[in-house]
Amino acid sequence: MNDYTRLVRRLTPKADGDPVVRWRVATVETVETDGTVTVNLGDSVVSAYVLESAVVALGDIVHVAIWEGDLVVLGRVRVW
């Protein structure tokens, strides 16, 4: 009898990154025309997608969700 579970595991590789959603605060370093930004997370500078409803500008402090290697800017941090 064949072990199909083992075959499925070999055909579907494990996703990169942490399987838990992490929340970080970052600073926007560049804003691109394709809907992405470059953000400074403090320890690294990376490219991230931006939610269509979020409005960000150069120098904004933003909320970033990180999951399995993908980064999504959720919006600006509200400063009181």
TIDO-826701 format. One record per atom (N, C-alpha, C, CB): residue in one letter; atom name; x, y negated, z. Coordinates in steps of 0.05 Angstrom, whole numbers, plus 5000, padded with zeros to 4 digits. Atoms other than C-alpha are relative to their C-alpha. Glycine has a CB too. Layout:
// TIDO-826701
r residuo: a, atomo: CA, u: X, v: Y, w: Z
...
***
This chain:
// TIDO-826701
r residuo: m, atomo: N, u: 5017, v: 5024, w: 5000
r residuo: m, atomo: CA, u: 5000, v: 5000, w: 5000
r residuo: m, atomo: C, u: 5018, v: 4975, w: 5000
r residuo: m, atomo: CB, u: 4981, v: 5000, w: 5025
r residuo: n, atomo: N, u: 4984, v: 5024, w: 5003
r residuo: n, atomo: CA, u: 5026, v: 4930, w: 4982
r residuo: n, atomo: C, u: 4993, v: 4980, w: 5022
r residuo: n, atomo: CB, u: 4996, v: 4987, w: 4973
r residuo: d, atomo: N, u: 5005, v: 5020, w: 4980
r residuo: d, atomo: CA, u: 5034, v: 4874, w: 5032
r residuo: d, atomo: C, u: 4997, v: 4973, w: 4985
r residuo: d, atomo: CB, u: 5024, v: 4998, w: 5020
r residuo: y, atomo: N, u: 5005, v: 5024, w: 5016
r residuo: y, atomo: CA, u: 5001, v: 4815, w: 4996
r residuo: y, atomo: C, u: 5007, v: 4974, w: 5016
r residuo: y, atomo: CB, u: 4971, v: 4999, w: 4992
r residuo: t, atomo: N, u: 4993, v: 5024, w: 4984
r residuo: t, atomo: CA, u: 5014, v: 4767, w: 5054
r residuo: t, atomo: C, u: 5029, v: 4992, w: 4995
r residuo: t, atomo: CB, u: 4995, v: 5006, w: 5030
r residuo: r, atomo: N, u: 4971, v: 5006, w: 5005
r residuo: r, atomo: CA, u: 5089, v: 4773, w: 5043
r residuo: r, atomo: C, u: 5003, v: 4988, w: 4972
r residuo: r, atomo: CB, u: 5016, v: 5026, w: 5002
r residuo: l, atomo: N, u: 4999, v: 5011, w: 5026
r residuo: l, atomo: CA, u: 5078, v: 4759, w: 4969
r residuo: l, atomo: C, u: 4991, v: 4971, w: 4999
r residuo: l, atomo: CB, u: 4984, v: 5017, w: 4980
r residuo: v, atomo: N, u: 5011, v: 5028, w: 4999
r residuo: v, atomo: CA, u: 5036, v: 4697, w: 4983
r residuo: v, atomo: C, u: 5020, v: 4982, w: 5013
r residuo: v, atomo: CB, u: 4973, v: 5000, w: 5015
r residuo: r, atomo: N, u: 4980, v: 5016, w: 4986
r residuo: r, atomo: CA, u: 5089, v: 4671, w: 5031
r residuo: r, atomo: C, u: 5024, v: 4993, w: 4982
r residuo: r, atomo: CB, u: 5010, v: 5014, w: 5025
r residuo: r, atomo: N, u: 4978, v: 5004, w: 5018
r residuo: r, atomo: CA, u: 5143, v: 4679, w: 4978
r residuo: r, atomo: C, u: 4992, v: 4981, w: 4977
r residuo: r, atomo: CB, u: 5010, v: 5026, w: 4988
r residuo: l, atomo: N, u: 5009, v: 5017, w: 5022
r residuo: l, atomo: CA, u: 5101, v: 4643, w: 4925
r residuo: l, atomo: C, u: 4993, v: 4972, w: 5008
r residuo: l, atomo: CB, u: 4976, v: 5013, w: 4987
r residuo: t, atomo: N, u: 5007, v: 5027, w: 4990
r residuo: t, atomo: CA, u: 5081, v: 4584, w: 4969
r residuo: t, atomo: C, u: 5020, v: 4992, w: 5020
r residuo: t, atomo: CB, u: 4971, v: 5000, w: 5012
r residuo: p, atomo: N, u: 4979, v: 5009, w: 4981
r residuo: p, atomo: CA, u: 5142, v: 4551, w: 4999
r residuo: p, atomo: C, u: 4990, v: 4982, w: 5022
r residuo: p, atomo: CB, u: 5023, v: 4986, w: 4985
r residuo: k, atomo: N, u: 5007, v: 5017, w: 4977
r residuo: k, atomo: CA, u: 5139, v: 4516, w: 5066
r residuo: k, atomo: C, u: 5005, v: 4971, w: 4992
r residuo: k, atomo: CB, u: 5016, v: 5008, w: 5025
r residuo: a, atomo: N, u: 4997, v: 5028, w: 5005
r residuo: a, atomo: CA, u: 5129, v: 4441, w: 5061
r residuo: a, atomo: C, u: 5023, v: 4988, w: 5016
r residuo: a, atomo: CB, u: 4974, v: 4985, w: 5005
r residuo: d, atomo: N, u: 4978, v: 5013, w: 4986
r residuo: d, atomo: CA, u: 5187, v: 4396, w: 5080
r residuo: d, atomo: C, u: 4989, v: 4981, w: 5021
r residuo: d, atomo: CB, u: 5017, v: 4983, w: 4980
r residuo: g, atomo: N, u: 5008, v: 5020, w: 4980
r residuo: g, atomo: CA, u: 5184, v: 4352, w: 5141
r residuo: g, atomo: C, u: 4985, v: 5012, w: 5024
r residuo: g, atomo: CB, u: 4984, v: 4978, w: 4988
r residuo: d, atomo: N, u: 5014, v: 4993, w: 4975
r residuo: d, atomo: CA, u: 5147, v: 4353, w: 5207
r residuo: d, atomo: C, u: 4970, v: 5005, w: 4994
r residuo: d, atomo: CB, u: 5003, v: 4978, w: 5021
r residuo: p, atomo: N, u: 5028, v: 4995, w: 5006
r residuo: p, atomo: CA, u: 5077, v: 4385, w: 5204
r residuo: p, atomo: C, u: 4981, v: 4982, w: 5017
r residuo: p, atomo: CB, u: 4993, v: 5029, w: 5005
r residuo: v, atomo: N, u: 5016, v: 5017, w: 4983
r residuo: v, atomo: CA, u: 5053, v: 4335, w: 5257
r residuo: v, atomo: C, u: 5002, v: 4971, w: 4990
r residuo: v, atomo: CB, u: 5010, v: 5001, w: 5030
r residuo: v, atomo: N, u: 5000, v: 5028, w: 5009
r residuo: v, atomo: CA, u: 5033, v: 4264, w: 5238
r residuo: v, atomo: C, u: 5013, v: 4983, w: 5021
r residuo: v, atomo: CB, u: 4971, v: 4990, w: 4994
r residuo: r, atomo: N, u: 4986, v: 5018, w: 4982
r residuo: r, atomo: CA, u: 5080, v: 4213, w: 5269
r residuo: r, atomo: C, u: 4992, v: 4971, w: 4993
r residuo: r, atomo: CB, u: 5031, v: 5004, w: 4998
r residuo: w, atomo: N, u: 5006, v: 5028, w: 5004
r residuo: w, atomo: CA, u: 5065, v: 4139, w: 5277
r residuo: w, atomo: C, u: 5024, v: 4984, w: 5007
r residuo: w, atomo: CB, u: 4975, v: 4991, w: 5017
r residuo: r, atomo: N, u: 4976, v: 5017, w: 4995
r residuo: r, atomo: CA, u: 5121, v: 4087, w: 5271
r residuo: r, atomo: C, u: 4992, v: 4972, w: 4993
r residuo: r, atomo: CB, u: 5024, v: 5010, w: 4984
r residuo: v, atomo: N, u: 5003, v: 5028, w: 5007
r residuo: v, atomo: CA, u: 5127, v: 4012, w: 5266
r residuo: v, atomo: C, u: 5025, v: 4993, w: 4984
r residuo: v, atomo: CB, u: 4997, v: 4982, w: 5026
r residuo: a, atomo: N, u: 4978, v: 5006, w: 5018
r residuo: a, atomo: CA, u: 5171, v: 3985, w: 5210
r residuo: a, atomo: C, u: 4997, v: 4971, w: 4990
r residuo: a, atomo: CB, u: 5001, v: 5019, w: 4976
r residuo: t, atomo: N, u: 5000, v: 5026, w: 5012
r residuo: t, atomo: CA, u: 5190, v: 3920, w: 5175
r residuo: t, atomo: C, u: 5002, v: 5003, w: 4970
r residuo: t, atomo: CB, u: 5024, v: 4983, w: 5011
r residuo: v, atomo: N, u: 5000, v: 4999, w: 5029
r residuo: v, atomo: CA, u: 5175, v: 3909, w: 5101
r residuo: v, atomo: C, u: 5025, v: 4985, w: 4990
r residuo: v, atomo: CB, u: 4974, v: 4988, w: 4988
r residuo: e, atomo: N, u: 4976, v: 5012, w: 5011
r residuo: e, atomo: CA, u: 5240, v: 3896, w: 5063
r residuo: e, atomo: C, u: 4996, v: 4991, w: 4971
r residuo: e, atomo: CB, u: 5023, v: 5019, w: 5002
r residuo: t, atomo: N, u: 5007, v: 5007, w: 5027
r residuo: t, atomo: CA, u: 5214, v: 3896, w: 4991
r residuo: t, atomo: C, u: 4972, v: 5009, w: 4994
r residuo: t, atomo: CB, u: 5020, v: 5012, w: 4980
r residuo: v, atomo: N, u: 5027, v: 4993, w: 5009
r residuo: v, atomo: CA, u: 5146, v: 3898, w: 4958
r residuo: v, atomo: C, u: 5001, v: 5005, w: 4970
r residuo: v, atomo: CB, u: 4978, v: 4978, w: 5007
r residuo: e, atomo: N, u: 4999, v: 4993, w: 5028
r residuo: e, atomo: CA, u: 5141, v: 3934, w: 4891
r residuo: e, atomo: C, u: 4973, v: 4997, w: 4986
r residuo: e, atomo: CB, u: 5011, v: 5029, w: 4996
r residuo: t, atomo: N, u: 5025, v: 5004, w: 5015
r residuo: t, atomo: CA, u: 5089, v: 3926, w: 4836
r residuo: t, atomo: C, u: 4984, v: 5026, w: 4997
r residuo: t, atomo: CB, u: 5005, v: 4988, w: 4973
r residuo: d, atomo: N, u: 5013, v: 4974, w: 5004
r residuo: d, atomo: CA, u: 5073, v: 4001, w: 4835
r residuo: d, atomo: C, u: 4984, v: 5009, w: 5025
r residuo: d, atomo: CB, u: 5020, v: 5020, w: 4992
r residuo: g, atomo: N, u: 5015, v: 4993, w: 4976
r residuo: g, atomo: CA, u: 5039, v: 4000, w: 4904
r residuo: g, atomo: C, u: 5017, v: 5012, w: 5022
r residuo: g, atomo: CB, u: 4979, v: 5020, w: 4993
r residuo: t, atomo: N, u: 4982, v: 4990, w: 4980
r residuo: t, atomo: CA, u: 5100, v: 4019, w: 4944
r residuo: t, atomo: C, u: 5016, v: 4977, w: 5012
r residuo: t, atomo: CB, u: 5019, v: 5022, w: 4989
r residuo: v, atomo: N, u: 4983, v: 5019, w: 4986
r residuo: v, atomo: CA, u: 5144, v: 3982, w: 4993
r residuo: v, atomo: C, u: 5025, v: 5014, w: 5010
r residuo: v, atomo: CB, u: 4985, v: 4986, w: 5023
r residuo: t, atomo: N, u: 4977, v: 4989, w: 4986
r residuo: t, atomo: CA, u: 5213, v: 3992, w: 5022
r residuo: t, atomo: C, u: 4998, v: 4990, w: 5029
r residuo: t, atomo: CB, u: 5027, v: 4991, w: 4987
r residuo: v, atomo: N, u: 5002, v: 5008, w: 4972
r residuo: v, atomo: CA, u: 5210, v: 3992, w: 5098
r residuo: v, atomo: C, u: 5024, v: 5008, w: 5016
r residuo: v, atomo: CB, u: 4975, v: 5013, w: 5013
r residuo: n, atomo: N, u: 4978, v: 4995, w: 4981
r residuo: n, atomo: CA, u: 5262, v: 3989, w: 5153
r residuo: n, atomo: C, u: 4988, v: 5012, w: 5025
r residuo: n, atomo: CB, u: 5017, v: 4975, w: 5005
r residuo: l, atomo: N, u: 5011, v: 4986, w: 4977
r residuo: l, atomo: CA, u: 5246, v: 4040, w: 5207
r residuo: l, atomo: C, u: 5019, v: 4996, w: 5024
r residuo: l, atomo: CB, u: 4996, v: 5029, w: 4995
r residuo: g, atomo: N, u: 4981, v: 5004, w: 4979
r residuo: g, atomo: CA, u: 5305, v: 4017, w: 5250
r residuo: g, atomo: C, u: 5024, v: 5017, w: 4997
r residuo: g, atomo: CB, u: 4987, v: 5006, w: 5027
r residuo: d, atomo: N, u: 4978, v: 4982, w: 5004
r residuo: d, atomo: CA, u: 5347, v: 4078, w: 5237
r residuo: d, atomo: C, u: 5005, v: 5007, w: 4970
r residuo: d, atomo: CB, u: 4996, v: 5025, w: 5016
r residuo: s, atomo: N, u: 4998, v: 4994, w: 5029
r residuo: s, atomo: CA, u: 5335, v: 4083, w: 5161
r residuo: s, atomo: C, u: 4982, v: 4981, w: 4984
r residuo: s, atomo: CB, u: 4994, v: 5029, w: 4994
r residuo: v, atomo: N, u: 5016, v: 5016, w: 5018
r residuo: v, atomo: CA, u: 5308, v: 4045, w: 5102
r residuo: v, atomo: C, u: 4990, v: 5019, w: 4978
r residuo: v, atomo: CB, u: 5017, v: 4976, w: 4987
r residuo: v, atomo: N, u: 5012, v: 4981, w: 5018
r residuo: v, atomo: CA, u: 5259, v: 4084, w: 5059
r residuo: v, atomo: C, u: 4977, v: 4988, w: 4985
r residuo: v, atomo: CB, u: 4990, v: 5025, w: 5016
r residuo: s, atomo: N, u: 5023, v: 5008, w: 5016
r residuo: s, atomo: CA, u: 5205, v: 4077, w: 5006
r residuo: s, atomo: C, u: 4975, v: 5013, w: 5011
r residuo: s, atomo: CB, u: 5004, v: 5007, w: 4970
r residuo: a, atomo: N, u: 5026, v: 4990, w: 4989
r residuo: a, atomo: CA, u: 5132, v: 4085, w: 5027
r residuo: a, atomo: C, u: 4977, v: 4990, w: 4983
r residuo: a, atomo: CB, u: 4996, v: 4991, w: 5029
r residuo: y, atomo: N, u: 5024, v: 5008, w: 5014
r residuo: y, atomo: CA, u: 5064, v: 4083, w: 4995
r residuo: y, atomo: C, u: 4984, v: 4981, w: 5018
r residuo: y, atomo: CB, u: 4982, v: 5025, w: 4993
r residuo: v, atomo: N, u: 5017, v: 5019, w: 4985
r residuo: v, atomo: CA, u: 5014, v: 4029, w: 5017
r residuo: v, atomo: C, u: 4971, v: 5006, w: 4994
r residuo: v, atomo: CB, u: 5007, v: 4971, w: 4993
r residuo: l, atomo: N, u: 5029, v: 4997, w: 5005
r residuo: l, atomo: CA, u: 4940, v: 4040, w: 5027
r residuo: l, atomo: C, u: 4990, v: 4977, w: 4983
r residuo: l, atomo: CB, u: 4984, v: 5001, w: 5027
r residuo: e, atomo: N, u: 5010, v: 5020, w: 5018
r residuo: e, atomo: CA, u: 4901, v: 4003, w: 4974
r residuo: e, atomo: C, u: 4987, v: 4977, w: 5015
r residuo: e, atomo: CB, u: 4980, v: 5012, w: 4981
r residuo: s, atomo: N, u: 5014, v: 5021, w: 4984
r residuo: s, atomo: CA, u: 4862, v: 3965, w: 5028
r residuo: s, atomo: C, u: 5019, v: 4983, w: 5017
r residuo: s, atomo: CB, u: 4979, v: 5013, w: 5017
r residuo: a, atomo: N, u: 4980, v: 5015, w: 4984
r residuo: a, atomo: CA, u: 4926, v: 3942, w: 5063
r residuo: a, atomo: C, u: 5013, v: 4978, w: 4984
r residuo: a, atomo: CB, u: 5021, v: 5020, w: 5011
r residuo: v, atomo: N, u: 4986, v: 5023, w: 5013
r residuo: v, atomo: CA, u: 4956, v: 3874, w: 5047
r residuo: v, atomo: C, u: 5026, v: 4996, w: 5016
r residuo: v, atomo: CB, u: 4982, v: 4975, w: 5000
r residuo: v, atomo: N, u: 4974, v: 5004, w: 4987
r residuo: v, atomo: CA, u: 5030, v: 3869, w: 5063
r residuo: v, atomo: C, u: 5017, v: 4982, w: 4984
r residuo: v, atomo: CB, u: 5014, v: 5027, w: 5005
r residuo: a, atomo: N, u: 4982, v: 5018, w: 5013
r residuo: a, atomo: CA, u: 5084, v: 3819, w: 5048
r residuo: a, atomo: C, u: 5028, v: 5004, w: 5011
r residuo: a, atomo: CB, u: 4991, v: 4970, w: 5003
r residuo: l, atomo: N, u: 4972, v: 4999, w: 4992
r residuo: l, atomo: CA, u: 5159, v: 3813, w: 5054
r residuo: l, atomo: C, u: 5003, v: 4990, w: 5029
r residuo: l, atomo: CB, u: 5018, v: 4984, w: 4981
r residuo: g, atomo: N, u: 4995, v: 5008, w: 4973
r residuo: g, atomo: CA, u: 5180, v: 3812, w: 5127
r residuo: g, atomo: C, u: 4978, v: 5008, w: 5020
r residuo: g, atomo: CB, u: 5003, v: 4971, w: 5002
r residuo: d, atomo: N, u: 5022, v: 4991, w: 4982
r residuo: d, atomo: CA, u: 5113, v: 3839, w: 5155
r residuo: d, atomo: C, u: 5009, v: 5024, w: 5017
r residuo: d, atomo: CB, u: 4975, v: 5006, w: 4984
r residuo: i, atomo: N, u: 4997, v: 4977, w: 4983
r residuo: i, atomo: CA, u: 5115, v: 3887, w: 5213
r residuo: i, atomo: C, u: 4975, v: 5017, w: 4996
r residuo: i, atomo: CB, u: 5004, v: 4992, w: 5031
r residuo: v, atomo: N, u: 5023, v: 4983, w: 5009
r residuo: v, atomo: CA, u: 5071, v: 3947, w: 5193
r residuo: v, atomo: C, u: 5000, v: 5026, w: 5015
r residuo: v, atomo: CB, u: 5002, v: 5005, w: 4970
r residuo: h, atomo: N, u: 5004, v: 4973, w: 4990
r residuo: h, atomo: CA, u: 5043, v: 4012, w: 5219
r residuo: h, atomo: C, u: 5005, v: 5020, w: 4978
r residuo: h, atomo: CB, u: 4971, v: 5004, w: 5012
r residuo: v, atomo: N, u: 4994, v: 4980, w: 5020
r residuo: v, atomo: CA, u: 5070, v: 4073, w: 5183
r residuo: v, atomo: C, u: 4993, v: 5028, w: 5011
r residuo: v, atomo: CB, u: 5030, v: 4999, w: 4992
r residuo: a, atomo: N, u: 5006, v: 4973, w: 4993
r residuo: a, atomo: CA, u: 5042, v: 4144, w: 5185
r residuo: a, atomo: C, u: 5020, v: 5018, w: 4984
r residuo: a, atomo: CB, u: 4970, v: 5008, w: 4994
r residuo: i, atomo: N, u: 4981, v: 4982, w: 5013
r residuo: i, atomo: CA, u: 5094, v: 4199, w: 5170
r residuo: i, atomo: C, u: 4991, v: 5028, w: 5004
r residuo: i, atomo: CB, u: 5029, v: 4995, w: 5012
r residuo: w, atomo: N, u: 5009, v: 4972, w: 4999
r residuo: w, atomo: CA, u: 5074, v: 4270, w: 5153
r residuo: w, atomo: C, u: 5013, v: 5016, w: 4978
r residuo: w, atomo: CB, u: 4969, v: 5001, w: 4998
r residuo: e, atomo: N, u: 4987, v: 4982, w: 5019
r residuo: e, atomo: CA, u: 5114, v: 4325, w: 5119
r residuo: e, atomo: C, u: 5016, v: 4986, w: 4979
r residuo: e, atomo: CB, u: 4979, v: 5018, w: 4987
r residuo: g, atomo: N, u: 4982, v: 5014, w: 5018
r residuo: g, atomo: CA, u: 5163, v: 4277, w: 5088
r residuo: g, atomo: C, u: 4988, v: 4977, w: 4985
r residuo: g, atomo: CB, u: 5010, v: 5019, w: 4981
r residuo: d, atomo: N, u: 5014, v: 5022, w: 5013
r residuo: d, atomo: CA, u: 5111, v: 4227, w: 5062
r residuo: d, atomo: C, u: 4996, v: 4978, w: 5020
r residuo: d, atomo: CB, u: 4974, v: 5009, w: 4987
r residuo: l, atomo: N, u: 5005, v: 5024, w: 4983
r residuo: l, atomo: CA, u: 5104, v: 4156, w: 5089
r residuo: l, atomo: C, u: 4978, v: 4984, w: 4987
r residuo: l, atomo: CB, u: 5026, v: 4983, w: 5004
r residuo: v, atomo: N, u: 5022, v: 5017, w: 5009
r residuo: v, atomo: CA, u: 5041, v: 4114, w: 5084
r residuo: v, atomo: C, u: 4998, v: 4976, w: 5018
r residuo: v, atomo: CB, u: 4974, v: 5016, w: 4998
r residuo: v, atomo: N, u: 5004, v: 5024, w: 4985
r residuo: v, atomo: CA, u: 5036, v: 4042, w: 5106
r residuo: v, atomo: C, u: 4970, v: 4996, w: 5004
r residuo: v, atomo: CB, u: 5014, v: 4975, w: 4986
r residuo: l, atomo: N, u: 5029, v: 5002, w: 4994
r residuo: l, atomo: CA, u: 4969, v: 4034, w: 5141
r residuo: l, atomo: C, u: 4991, v: 4971, w: 5001
r residuo: l, atomo: CB, u: 4994, v: 5013, w: 5026
r residuo: g, atomo: N, u: 5007, v: 5028, w: 4999
r residuo: g, atomo: CA, u: 4971, v: 3958, w: 5149
r residuo: g, atomo: C, u: 5019, v: 4985, w: 5019
r residuo: g, atomo: CB, u: 4971, v: 4997, w: 5010
r residuo: r, atomo: N, u: 4983, v: 5017, w: 4983
r residuo: r, atomo: CA, u: 5002, v: 3900, w: 5187
r residuo: r, atomo: C, u: 4994, v: 5004, w: 5029
r residuo: r, atomo: CB, u: 4997, v: 4971, w: 4992
r residuo: v, atomo: N, u: 5003, v: 5000, w: 4971
r residuo: v, atomo: CA, u: 5014, v: 3901, w: 5261
r residuo: v, atomo: C, u: 4987, v: 4973, w: 5008
r residuo: v, atomo: CB, u: 5027, v: 5005, w: 5015
r residuo: r, atomo: N, u: 5013, v: 5025, w: 4991
r residuo: r, atomo: CA, u: 4967, v: 3851, w: 5294
r residuo: r, atomo: C, u: 5014, v: 4990, w: 5024
r residuo: r, atomo: CB, u: 4970, v: 5006, w: 5006
r residuo: v, atomo: N, u: 4985, v: 5013, w: 4979
r residuo: v, atomo: CA, u: 5006, v: 3803, w: 5337
r residuo: v, atomo: C, u: 4982, v: 4980, w: 5013
r residuo: v, atomo: CB, u: 5026, v: 4988, w: 4990
r residuo: w, atomo: N, u: 5018, v: 5019, w: 4986
r residuo: w, atomo: CA, u: 4967, v: 3765, w: 5390
r residuo: w, atomo: C, u: 5015, v: 4976, w: 5008
r residuo: w, atomo: CB, u: 4987, v: 5013, w: 5024
***
